[in-house]
Amino acid sequence: MNYNIITLPVIEAIMAIVGADAVIVQHDDLEKYSHDETEDLVYYPEVVAKPQTPEEVAALLKLCNKHRIPVTPRGAGTGLSGGALPVKGGLLIAMERFNKVLEIDEQNLQATVEPGVITEEFMNQAAAKGLLYPVDPASKGSCFIGGNVSHGSGGPRVVKYGTIREYVLNLQVVLASGEIIWTGANTLKYAAGYNLTQLIIGSEGTLGIITKIVVKLIPLPTIDALMLASFPTNEAACAAVSAIFRAGIVPSALEFMERRGVEWVKEHDDIAFDLKDDVQAFLLIEVDGNNQDVIFADCEKINAVLENYNCSDVLFADSSAQKEEIWRLRRTMAVSVKSNSIYKEEDTVVPRAALPQLIKGIKEVGAKYGFESVCYGHAGDGNLHVNIIKAKMSDSDWNNKLKFGIREIFELTVSLGGTLSGEHGIGLVQKEFMPIKYSDVHFALWKGIKKVFDPNGILNPGKIF
């Protein structure tokens, strides 16, 4: 696909649409928009525009479509797959001014939000009305809900409450042509033609730019209990995960952490934690609801299951402060690794009963290629994050051989019935591995869909395939 550079007349037209104060052209000021949280990749846009209305987004896309200028939509820049990187230059549309919760409908348990709303801020506004929006990625304090929708993001509590796909009812989307559409309806059932809402979720800005989001809410649980279980091996902890569900319990969160990750947090983040010598892995288990007796009974059932998997100790958090400290241990883990090492993060997902084979295989691949790994993640839904640490790998091996190790991890994941991403998306960095899972038929269908939505290929080019 051939694209054109942005000329001075086009810059003037962009300024006429959004206002000169909402346009960035100076190289130093563009730096913020040249990267996200994906390793050390840097791609500068030619121009950044910050629209504030769907009509402004529509006018920008009409302009860029006419002049064959690539467009990269960007949320908060917290992505982990390079989805917001402007790899072809062009115009970057920053959605940070779309930052309003437009309505929380308490009668219908719905809300309408703009895509630039910080996820945790929306969760807090819903909670203040006794409602729960349960999709809570680790970066919830900084990520935008629009980016969550675009990447199919998740988090710890989707194991009980479902993924973001279960909560998005309707989307306002601007197409590459500049047309503005609603993809569905604000109803709990939808059986009228192709489901465009579900097609846009996870499409990473390649089919359109989201400007409004209608989500479903549920009543906020009033009680929760938190357990931290210790295990002698990674495999024992992972094997216990499926057994908990088979015992008839659906926790509101079930997180895996290996010892090395906890050591990393203790070393770099000053979190006090008594790490015993014989412990190699942990499960963080949360149960919530509205009946304390039921919750305690569930915890007792879980404890009985854990005993069958060589669990050496179970800590029951006895205060909100202790719950927060345990959660901080898990939520800080990714930040600790990224801040203090050269790393690559992979986002594997398998049927949860296959977790023991997955983590065993990951360690075997690491030993073969000479890298270390810190594994943690949403074990309850089979989603394991693998932070690959350079450690003593040579620069040459890191730059040239590591990709073969990553490929083997994904081949293992697929062989276990899994796929390439549970919640981070494909973006730029994972697209080379897509043929491991998907056939030429899949690619032909995807490219056909892309062609219908975006005939000139201007929307987030270079991503997914």
C-alpha positions in Angstrom: 0.0 0.0 0.0 1.4 3.4 -1.0 0.8 6.3 1.3 1.4 10.0 1.0 3.2 12.3 3.4 1.3 15.1 5.2 1.8 18.4 3.4 1.4 21.9 4.7 -2.0 22.4 3.2 -3.2 19.1 4.8 -1.8 20.3 8.2 -3.7 23.5 7.8 -6.9 21.5 7.0 -6.3 19.4 10.1 -6.0 22.6 12.2 -9.2 23.9 10.7 -11.0 20.8 11.8 -9.8 20.5 15.4 -8.2 23.9 16.2 -4.5 24.8 16.0 -4.1 24.2 19.8 -5.1 20.6 19.3 -2.5 19.8 16.7 1.1 18.7 17.4 3.8 19.0 14.7 7.1 19.7 16.6 9.3 16.6 16.7 10.1 16.9 20.5 6.4 17.2 21.3 5.6 14.1 19.1 7.9 11.9 21.3 5.1 11.1 23.7 3.1 9.6 20.9 6.0 7.6 19.3 5.8 4.7 21.8 3.5 2.7 24.0 4.4 0.1 26.7 5.7 -2.4 24.2 9.3 -2.9 24.9 11.5 -0.3 23.3 9.8 0.3 19.9 9.7 3.9 18.7 7.8 5.2 15.6 7.1 8.9 15.2 3.9 10.2 13.6 4.1 13.2 11.3 1.3 14.9 13.0 -0.9 14.4 16.1 -4.5 15.6 16.2 -6.7 15.7 19.3 -10.3 15.8 18.2 -13.2 16.1 20.7 -16.3 15.1 18.8 -17.3 12.3 16.5 -17.8 14.9 13.7 -14.2 16.0 14.1 -13.0 12.4 13.8 -15.2 12.0 10.7 -13.7 15.1 9.1 -10.2 13.9 9.8 -10.8 10.5 8.3 -12.4 12.0 5.2 -9.4 14.2 4.7 -6.9 11.4 5.2 -8.9 8.9 3.1 -8.9 11.5 0.2 -5.2 12.1 0.4 -4.2 8.4 1.2 -2.6 9.4 4.5 -2.2 6.6 7.1 -4.1 7.1 10.4 -3.2 5.6 13.8 -5.8 5.9 16.6 -4.4 6.0 20.1 -5.8 5.7 23.6 -3.6 6.0 26.7 -0.6 4.3 25.2 -0.6 1.5 27.7 -0.8 -1.3 25.1 1.6 -4.2 25.0 1.4 -5.3 21.4 2.4 -2.1 19.6 -1.1 -1.5 18.4 -0.9 2.3 18.9 2.5 2.7 17.1 2.3 4.8 13.9 4.5 2.5 11.9 3.7 4.2 8.6 4.0 7.8 10.0 1.0 9.8 8.9 -1.6 11.2 11.3 -2.0 9.9 14.9 -5.5 10.6 16.3 -5.2 10.9 20.1 -8.5 10.2 21.8 -7.6 11.8 25.2 -10.2 14.5 24.9 -13.0 12.0 24.6 -13.0 11.7 28.4 -16.6 11.9 29.6 -18.9 9.4 31.2 -22.0 10.5 29.3 -24.6 8.6 31.3 -25.0 5.9 33.9 -28.5 4.5 33.4 -29.4 2.9 36.8 -32.8 1.8 35.5 -31.4 -0.4 32.7 -28.0 -1.1 34.3 -26.2 0.5 31.4 -23.7 3.3 30.8 -22.6 5.3 27.8 -18.9 6.5 27.9 -16.4 8.1 25.6 -13.3 6.0 24.7 -10.9 8.3 26.4 -12.3 7.6 29.9 -9.8 6.0 32.3 -11.1 2.5 33.1 -10.8 2.8 36.9 -12.4 6.2 37.0 -15.5 4.7 35.2 -15.4 1.7 37.5 -15.4 4.0 40.5 -18.3 6.1 39.2 -20.4 3.0 38.6 -19.5 1.6 42.1 -20.7 4.9 43.7 -24.1 4.0 42.3 -23.9 0.4 43.6 -23.0 -1.0 40.2 -20.0 -3.0 38.9 -18.1 -2.8 35.6 -15.9 -5.9 36.1 -13.4 -5.6 33.3 -10.3 -4.5 35.2 -7.0 -4.8 33.4 -3.8 -4.4 35.4 -3.4 -0.9 34.0 -6.9 0.1 34.9 -5.6 3.3 36.6 -4.2 4.6 33.4 -5.6 2.8 30.4 -8.6 4.1 28.4 -11.8 2.1 28.0 -11.7 2.6 24.2 -8.3 0.9 24.1 -9.7 -2.0 26.2 -12.5 -2.5 23.7 -10.1 -2.2 20.7 -7.8 -4.9 22.1 -10.4 -7.2 23.8 -8.7 -6.5 27.1 -9.5 -8.4 30.3 -8.2 -8.6 33.8 -8.5 -10.7 37.0 -12.3 -10.6 37.4 -13.4 -11.6 34.0 -13.0 -15.3 35.1 -16.3 -15.0 36.9 -18.0 -12.1 35.2 -17.0 -12.6 31.5 -14.7 -10.7 29.1 -15.2 -7.3 27.7 -17.2 -8.9 24.9 -20.0 -9.7 27.3 -20.3 -6.1 28.4 -20.2 -4.0 25.3 -23.7 -3.6 23.9 -23.2 -1.0 21.2 -20.5 1.2 19.7 -20.5 4.5 17.8 -17.8 4.1 15.2 -16.4 6.4 12.5 -15.4 4.5 9.3 -12.5 5.3 7.1 -14.9 7.1 4.7 -15.9 9.5 7.5 -19.4 7.9 7.9 -20.6 7.6 11.5 -22.5 4.5 12.5 -23.9 2.6 15.5 -22.9 -1.0 15.3 -25.8 -2.6 17.2 -28.5 -1.7 19.8 -28.7 -0.9 23.5 -30.3 -4.2 24.2 -29.3 -7.4 26.0 -30.3 -9.5 23.0 -29.2 -8.9 19.4 -30.1 -11.2 16.5 -30.5 -8.7 13.6 -27.9 -9.5 11.0 -24.1 -9.6 11.3 -22.9 -8.5 14.8 -20.8 -5.5 13.9 -20.3 -4.7 17.6 -18.4 -7.9 18.2 -16.4 -7.4 15.0 -15.1 -4.1 16.1 -14.2 -5.4 19.6 -10.6 -6.6 19.3 -10.1 -5.1 15.8 -7.4 -2.7 17.1 -8.4 0.4 15.2 -8.1 -1.3 11.8 -11.8 -1.1 10.9 -12.9 2.2 12.4 -12.4 4.6 15.3 -14.7 4.2 18.3 -16.2 7.4 19.6 -18.9 6.2 22.0 -19.3 2.9 24.0 -22.5 1.5 25.6 -21.8 -1.1 28.3 -23.8 -3.4 30.5 -23.4 -3.0 34.3 -24.3 -5.5 37.1 -25.1 -5.0 40.8 -22.0 -4.5 42.9 -21.1 -7.4 45.2 -21.0 -6.3 48.8 -18.6 -8.9 50.3 -15.4 -10.5 49.2 -12.8 -12.9 50.7 -9.2 -13.2 49.6 -6.9 -16.2 50.0 -3.2 -16.5 49.1 -2.2 -20.2 48.6 1.4 -21.4 48.5 2.7 -24.4 46.5 6.0 -26.3 46.2 5.9 -26.3 42.4 4.5 -24.2 39.5 2.8 -27.3 38.1 1.0 -28.1 41.4 -0.4 -24.6 41.6 -1.5 -24.7 38.0 -3.1 -28.1 38.4 -5.2 -26.8 41.4 -6.8 -24.2 39.2 -9.0 -26.5 37.1 -9.8 -28.5 40.2 -11.3 -25.5 42.0 -13.8 -25.1 39.1 -14.5 -28.8 39.0 -15.5 -28.6 42.7 -18.3 -26.2 41.7 -16.6 -22.9 42.7 -16.3 -19.9 40.4 -13.9 -17.4 42.1 -14.2 -13.7 41.2 -10.4 -13.8 40.6 -7.8 -16.6 40.4 -4.3 -15.4 39.8 -1.0 -17.3 39.4 2.3 -15.9 40.5 5.6 -17.8 40.4 8.3 -17.3 43.1 10.6 -15.4 40.8 8.0 -12.8 40.2 7.4 -12.3 44.0 11.1 -12.0 44.5 11.3 -9.4 41.8 8.5 -7.3 43.5 10.2 -7.6 46.9 13.5 -6.5 45.5 12.3 -3.6 43.5 9.1 -2.3 45.0 9.6 -2.5 48.7 6.6 -4.7 49.4 7.1 -6.6 52.6 6.3 -10.3 52.2 7.5 -13.4 54.1 8.7 -15.7 51.2 9.4 -19.2 52.6 12.2 -21.3 51.1 10.0 -24.2 50.0 7.5 -22.1 48.1 7.8 -21.9 44.4 4.3 -20.6 43.3 1.2 -18.9 44.6 -2.5 -18.7 43.7 -4.3 -15.5 44.7 -8.0 -16.5 45.0 -10.9 -14.1 45.5 -14.5 -15.1 46.2 -17.2 -12.4 46.2 -21.0 -12.1 46.6 -23.6 -10.8 49.0 -23.9 -13.6 51.5 -21.1 -14.1 54.0 -22.0 -17.6 54.9 -22.0 -18.7 51.3 -18.6 -17.0 50.7 -17.1 -18.7 53.7 -18.5 -22.1 52.6 -16.9 -21.6 49.2 -13.6 -20.7 50.8 -13.7 -23.9 52.9 -14.4 -26.0 49.7 -11.4 -24.3 48.0 -9.2 -25.0 50.9 -10.1 -28.7 50.7 -9.2 -28.7 47.0 -5.9 -27.0 47.6 -4.9 -29.7 50.2 -5.1 -32.3 47.4 -2.4 -30.4 45.4 0.3 -30.1 48.0 -0.6 -26.6 49.1 1.6 -25.8 52.0 -0.1 -22.8 53.4 -3.2 -20.6 52.9 -3.2 -17.0 54.0 -6.7 -15.5 54.5 -6.6 -11.7 54.3 -8.1 -10.4 57.5 -8.5 -6.7 56.7 -9.0 -4.5 53.7 -5.5 -3.2 54.1 -4.1 -6.8 53.9 -6.3 -7.5 50.8 -4.9 -4.4 49.2 -1.3 -5.4 50.0 -1.8 -8.9 48.5 -3.4 -7.4 45.4 -0.5 -4.9 45.1 1.9 -7.8 45.1 0.2 -9.2 41.9 -0.6 -5.9 40.2 3.0 -4.5 40.7 4.6 -7.6 39.2 4.5 -6.5 35.6 5.7 -3.0 36.4 8.6 -4.4 38.4 9.8 -6.6 35.6 9.5 -3.9 32.9 11.2 -1.2 35.0 14.2 -3.2 36.0 15.2 -5.5 33.1 15.4 -5.9 29.3 12.3 -8.0 28.6 9.7 -9.2 26.1 6.2 -10.0 27.3 4.1 -12.7 25.7 0.4 -13.3 26.3 -0.4 -17.0 26.2 -3.8 -18.5 26.8 -4.9 -22.2 26.9 -7.8 -24.2 28.4 -7.1 -23.9 32.1 -6.6 -27.7 32.6 -3.5 -27.4 30.3 -1.8 -24.8 32.4 0.6 -27.3 34.1 1.9 -28.5 30.6 2.1 -24.9 29.4 4.3 -23.5 32.2 6.5 -26.7 32.2 7.0 -26.2 28.5 7.8 -22.5 28.8 10.6 -23.3 31.3 12.0 -26.0 29.0 12.1 -23.6 26.1 13.8 -21.0 28.3 16.5 -23.6 29.2 17.0 -24.5 25.6 17.5 -20.9 24.4 19.1 -19.5 27.5 16.5 -17.0 28.7 14.8 -16.6 32.1 11.1 -16.1 32.4 8.8 -14.6 35.0 5.3 -16.0 34.7 2.1 -14.8 36.2 -1.5 -14.1 35.1 -5.1 -14.9 35.1 -4.9 -18.6 35.7 -8.7 -18.9 36.2 -9.2 -18.4 32.5 -6.0 -20.0 31.3 -4.3 -16.7 30.5 -0.6 -16.8 31.5 1.7 -13.8 30.9 5.3 -14.7 30.2 7.9 -12.0 30.8 11.0 -13.2 29.0 14.1 -11.8 30.7 17.4 -11.2 28.8 19.5 -12.1 31.8 22.8 -13.7 30.6 21.7 -14.0 26.9 24.2 -12.4 24.6 23.0 -9.5 22.5 23.3 -11.6 19.4 21.1 -14.4 20.8 18.6 -11.9 22.2 18.3 -10.2 18.8 18.5 -13.2 16.5 17.6 -16.4 18.3 15.0 -15.4 20.9 12.2 -15.2 18.2 12.6 -18.9 17.6 12.1 -19.6 21.3 9.0 -17.4 21.3 7.7 -19.3 18.3 8.2 -22.6 20.2 6.2 -21.2 23.1 3.3 -20.3 20.8 3.5 -23.6 19.0 3.2 -25.3 22.4 0.3 -23.0 23.3 -1.6 -23.8 20.1 -0.8 -27.6 20.5 -2.5 -27.4 23.9 -5.7 -25.9 22.4 -4.8 -22.3 23.0 -4.1 -19.2 21.0 -1.7 -16.3 20.6 -3.3 -13.7 22.9 -5.8 -13.7 25.7 -6.1 -9.9 26.1 -3.1 -7.9 24.8 -4.0 -8.2 21.1 -1.8 -8.9 18.1 -0.8 -5.4 17.0 2.7 -5.1 15.5 4.8 -7.5 17.6 2.7 -10.7 17.4 1.6 -10.7 13.8 4.5 -12.8 12.5 3.3 -15.7 14.7 -0.3 -15.6 13.4 0.3 -18.4 10.8 1.0 -20.8 13.7 -2.7 -20.8 14.6 -4.5 -19.5 11.5 -4.7 -20.7 7.9 -4.7 -18.9 4.6 -8.5 -19.0 4.7 -8.5 -17.0 7.9 -6.2 -14.4 6.4 -8.3 -14.1 3.2 -11.4 -13.5 5.3 -9.8 -10.9 7.5 -8.3 -9.1 4.5 -11.7 -9.1 2.8 -13.4 -7.6 5.9 -10.6 -5.0 6.1 -11.1 -4.1 2.4 -14.8 -3.5 2.9 -14.4 -1.3 6.0 -11.2 0.5 4.8 -10.7 0.2 1.0 -7.6 2.4 0.9 -6.1 0.8 3.9 -5.5 4.0 5.9 -6.6 2.7 9.3 -3.8 1.5 11.6 -1.8 -0.1 8.8 0.8 -2.7 9.5 -1.1 -4.3 12.4 -2.5 -7.8 12.9 -1.6 -9.2 9.4 
